[in-house]
Amino acid sequence: MAKNALGTLWAARREQTQSIGIALIPLAGLVAFLLGGELALIAFTIGFPLAHQAFLSLNAKALPRPSHLPEPLTGLPKRTEALEHLDALFVEGADFDQKTICLAVEVDEFHALATQFSAAATQQLLLNFSARLQSALREDDFVACLDVARFAVILTTKRLTDLEKSIQIAARLQAALSEPFFVSGTKIYATCSIGFCQPSHLGTRTGKALLGALECALGEALVNGPGAIRAYSPAMPHRLSQETDLAIELEAALENGQIVPWFQPQLCTDTGRVSGMEALARWEHPDNGLISADAFVSLIWEHGLTDRFNEVILYQSLRALQQWTKAGFHVPTVAVNFSASDLANPKIVDKVKWELDRFEIEPGRLAVEILENVLTSSDNHTISRNISALHDLGCRIDLDDFGTGHASLASIRRFSVNRIKIDRSFVSRCDLDREQQNMLAAILTMAEHLNVETLAEGIESIGEHAMLAQLGCNHVQGFSISRPLPSHKCIDWMETHRRKQAQTPQIGKRAG
């Protein structure tokens, strides 16, 4: 575990100095009275506190006070101390390169978890995660908090390390962190992505260079996550990490075609056929590689680019749907996320109708995805009007992240929701966890009685896929089926899936 011995020493020395000063007050007061009488005692009473405070300040400056304090929430060292620790290890000896394993660990989709639970519950989850991470390590291993839900881990070994050893350590940490967390009586499954770097692969032997390489590898893992592990390579593109850099290039990227939708297939559990595609925004940056939406969507809102962003994603999505149809592949629907800001635009329905007419696509093939918390905060009459108008136009209404925003049954009926997307937190390990199965069964039963279709997102294993099919979920999507793909690669994937479907048994209650 991480230690802050210097900080502890500084605090102890300061307490000791204060204790000595307090103990001397009676003696000093008596000496002043004996030597100078009442006037000297009065002067001592007024002047001693000021002199004592000045002494403490001078003494504190002389002590080797740490240049940093532990991270407030988890109590772990922060980025500054991580850099100092790594620099010190480089100075200690050349064997650091061969006997050290360095990793960066981040909780997957922590921002999504933070929207599902209260601030207190989110903080408790982070505390539990950091505690479990430390308990999986040895006493002399170093752990630091680099950012919210992001940690650096430096392990020193007595034997030489290699790529295989680093992968084993990363997998062991993931296994330790994969067990459910219990926060306020609620079971929460949280996965983590890990990037690691062998110091011998660095060109520059500094803590800054190593930490940058770790976060570069972690960025690559997060793009391929959740639960991905990636090793740093000098050829790996360094992704943008500063929001200011992203903001400068964002508007130009929207105009020059760098920001495009990638598509994740959705399958019908009854037939195994493709039942739709979900559009997920990606930034194909020429220098920094592929950047996921999480890294730039908030900046789009902050810089007032939501209208243009929605236009780009909608246009590209409908264009892809048209191209797939011309190539001989029938994709029933393409799902595009509409934010509260999009739905607050009084002209959004006219824009959607115009784009559908442009590509000669029936409105029923566009699924308008709306986050559950948008429905629960539907006091904005423009948003309510637009949702109803899109449904009247013939578009499908998908309620995204169902189970996280406490949408009422009345809201589902009021807005004529066609399908609810069950959040990944209910899907994870549903093939192994009886409580997850019970929760899913309750959601699916409710949806069936309301005549609403269901789609489970975040499927990561064949077992989860099979269990959801058995429970009666209508549609599924997730990494076990396919990762998001650029539009031109979707055709190859659909061709491969068509061949596999012809050769293998189908999964579903009406299969065969």
Secondary structure, DSSP 4 states (H G I P E B T S, - for coil): ----HHHHHHHHHHHHHHHHHHHHHHHHHHHHHHHHHHHHHHHHHHHHHHHHHHHHHHHHHHS---S----TTT----HHHHHHHHHHHHHH-GGGTTSEEEEEEEETTHHHHHHHS-HHHHHHHHHHHHHHHHHTS-TT-EEEEEETTEEEEEEE-SS---HHHHHHHHHHHHHHH-SPEEETTEEE---EEEEEE-GGG-SS-SHHHHHHHHHHHHHHHHHH-SS-EEE--TTSPPPP--HHHHHHHHHHHHHTT-EEEEEEEEEETTT-SEEEEEEEEEEEETTTEEEEGGGTHHHHHHTT-HHHHHHHHHHHHHHHHHHHHHTT-----EEEE--HHHHT-TTHHHHHHHHHHHHT--GGGEEEEEEHHHHHTTT-HHHHHHHHHHHHHT-EEEEEEETSS---HHHHHHTT--EEEE-HHHHTTTTT-HHHHHHHHHHHHHHHHTT-EEEEE---SHHHHHHHHHHT-SEEESTTT---B-HHHHHHHHHHHHHHHHHSPPPSTT--
